[in-house]
Amino acid sequence: MKFETLLLRSLFVACLLVCGLILGAMINSRSTAVSLASHGSFGTLLLAAPASCTLPPDGVVCPRRES
């Protein structure tokens, strides 16, 4: 009984450690979009580009233009 309890407690501690490491990595990471936008060139390009398709008032679909 003591061996099983020790095994379960060590598994619980290991799971908490892994979850804590994953949470810490998510909090401390910077996405590439943020780092690209902070340099100015790519972010300025995205802000200056017009939207290719504006949504209609219902906001559900983007109508296709027939050629």
N, C-alpha and C positions, 0 to 999 in steps of 0.2 A: 504494500500500500504506500509506503514512504517513497519507493522508487518511482511509482507512477505520479505521485504528487510532485516530486522533484522534477520529473520530466515535463509535466504540464506547466509548471511554473517557469522552467527555463525556456520552453516554447513560447509562453506568453511574453516573457522579457525579450526574446529574440524578435518576435512580431512587433512589439512596441518599438524596439530599436530600428527595425527596418522602416516602419511607418514614419518614425521621427526623421530618419535620414531622407526619405522621399519628400516629406513635407518641407524640410529645410532646403532641399534642392529646388523645389518648386518656388519657394519664396525668394530665394537668392538668385534665380536665373533671370536673364534678360532675353526677351525674344528678339529675333532678327528684325522684325518689323519696327520695333522701337529703336534699335540701333541704326537701322537704315534711315528712319525718319529724322533722327537727331543730326545726321550729317547734312541734311538740307537738300541735296541734289535730287534724290529719289522722292523724298517727301514733297518737295516743291513741285515736282513733275506730277505727282498724283493729285495735289490740290489744284493745279492749273488745268488738268485735263477735264473736259466736259463729260458728263455722264452719257454713256452710250444709249441708255434706255431709261426714260423716266416712267415711273409707275403711274398708272391711271388712278383716279380718285378712290377706287375701291381698294387699291393696293394689293390685289391678288395676283394678277398676271401682267406680263410685259408683252404687249401686242407686237407681232412680227410684221415687218413691212414687206409687202409683196412687190416683187420687181416686175 
